[in-house]
Amino acid sequence: MGLLDFFKEDIAIDLGTANTLIIHNDKVVVDAPSIVAQDRATGKIIAVGQQARQMHGKTHENIKTIRPLKDGVIADFEASEAMIREMIKNIPALKNRLIPPALRMVICIPSGITEVEKRAVKDSAQHAGAREVYLIHEPMAAAIGTGVDVQEPKGNMIIDIGGGTTEIAVLALGGIVCDKSIKVAGDVFTNDISYYMRTQHNLYIGERTAEEIKIKIGSALDELDNPPEDMPVQGRDLLTGKPKQIMVTYKEIAKALDKSITRIEDAIMEALSLTPPELAADIYNSGIYMAGGGSMLRGLDKRISMKTDLPVYVAEDPLRAVVRGTGIALKNISKFNFLMS
C-alpha cells in the first residue's frame, strides 16, 4: 500500500428517500433515516439520522426537521449536503483521521432522474468531500445486490420499491432495456394509512405512527396464511380533540393500500408490455426479482405473482440489496465502469 492510498477511501452510498446506507471496506457502516433537524434561527444542523427521526413530529417552533430527499431526488440541497457530510464523519474508520481522506464515491440514483437532479447529487457529494463521484441507477444496483449477473445476454426484471419511488426495469447485457419509474412507494403507503385512519376512524395520527402500522401489520392481501395480530393505535380524536386508542387489523391496512398497490401492478404490466419478445421469454423462465424496503410488505410478492402469472423472488435482506450492489460496483469499478455516469 502506497502512502497516497492511505489518503484515499472508497465509499458506496444508497441515498434513499427514507434511509441512507453507506458501505466502507465491504461493510455497512451507516444505516440511518434520511432526516436532519435544524435550528430555525441560526440554520445550524442539530441532529442527523436516528436522533433527528426521534424529533420528527415532536419539535417546537425553534427546531424543524427536514427530509432532504423527496421521490428519490434531492429536494433540499443544503440539508442533503449536511446530512451526507455528517454521515461520512460517523464512519468508524474515518473518525480519527487527522487529515480528511480523498473520497471516491459511488451513489445510486433513480432511473427516471433528470440531468439537473443528477448534477444536484454530484454537487452535494463533492461539497461533502468527494474527489470522484460515480452514479449508478438503482435497478442496476438492486440487481447486482440481489445476485443477478447483469452482464450476461439474458433478460432479468427487477422491481425496487423504496421510500420515494418504485423502479421497475428489464436488464440485459449490463444495460437497462426498458424501465418504468413511478412515485408510488413506501412514503405513499404511509400517507394512505394516515388518510384511512382519518376518514374511517376519525383518528389523526403522525407520520411515525403510520409507518409503524405499515411495518407491524401492513399487508397487500386481505387473506394471509400467517396474519399478524391486531395492533393498538393511539392518536387524536378528530371529533372530540381528545387522545384515544383503537384496534386496527391487517385487513383494514390491505384495504387502505389497495389503490397504491394497483398503481404499482399497472406499472409492472406496462414495463412487461414494452419488453422485447426474446427478453420476455427469459423473464418467463427466470421470474421477477424484488428489492427495497417496500418489497417486505406482507403478501406483495404473492399479489404481483398472481397479477403477472410469473414467479416473484424477494432479495435476501431487501433493505440492503441496493447498497450491497452499489458496494460490489465500487469494488469492481473497472468491470462496471460502463454502467456508471
Helices and strands as residue ranges (DSSP letters): H 3-6, E 8-15, E 19-24, E 27-33, E 36-39, E 45-48, H 50-55, E 63-66, E 69-70, E 73-74, H 77-89, H 92-95, E 102-109, H 115-127, E 130-137, H 138-146, E 156-161, E 166-172, E 175-182, H 186-201, E 203-204, H 207-217, E 231-237, E 243-248, H 250-273, H 277-286, E 288-291, G 293-296, H 300-308, E 312-314, G 318-320, H 321-331, H 333-336, G 337-339
